[in-house]
């Protein structure tokens, strides 16, 4: 290998390495194998695994897996507390700095394109106003997420086109920022259109749609067998009911509806599968916009090492 190639390789491995893809793509097992090979620690890039007690429904790494490879950014908040992407950004960058000081490689693993970019890119996140947000959340609960999305579209159509009308949480956030700053949410979008190539080395797991659909169905069955309903009962006992019914955490809203007798067990499972498939499509839409991600189908750990320059 030439000196120049050696320098380029060394420079690239100084970057955070990322393994991404939609839910049920198989990231967990591959990330564990890759982390062992590299001596890396894993930063979990996900908006729901940050919550304590939400383990089964978020497919959180098991205690045994976390014993095998150290994971960061799990269980850092209670379900009842306000947690923002800005807070995640700060915690993740603190964790990255700690790994650099110890000379340990960082492996970012997850399915949230928003949270990934918050960690590796210079994105700005306006502050929050709990009172305003709570008002908007109550409106979303009373009127439905599409009514809130329509209001957003009336004065910030650019932001509205980037938000799923069924995603109340993101519409609430866009309206909160507008009310808090007096600026449209889309005015912060300039940073999002830039993808600096020197911020990470990333591989995405490409899975054929029919294969992913089967994996999602299998995952939902596995979650039910692993005790999703018992987990939700425990969360309700801890007073997390309002969060579970207002959040976008797939499986938890449906479980609450079943426990309250509003839907059958089969209906609950069917809705979870349907919402998970829709989530996977949104995840891929996020990731496909990022030209820094190399997509591989059924890669081995050696394939990942090669494409990540590790």
Buried (B, 14 or more C-beta within 10 A) or exposed (E): EEEEEEEEEEEBBEBBBBBBBBBBBBBBEBBBBBBEEBEBBBBBBBBBBBBBBBBBBBBBBEEEBBEEBEBBBBBBBBBBEEBBBBBBBEBBEEBBEEBEEEEBBBBBBBBBBBBBBBBBBEBEBBEBBEEBBBBBBEBBBEEBBEBBBBBBBEEBEEBBEBBBBBBBBBBBBBBBBBEBBEEBBBBBEEEBEEBEEEBBBBBBBBBEEEBBBEBBBEBBEEBBEBBBBEBBBEBBEEEBBEBBBBBBBBBBBBBBBBBEEEBEEEEBBBBBBBBBBBBBEBBBEBBEEBEBBBBBEEBEBEBBBBBBBB
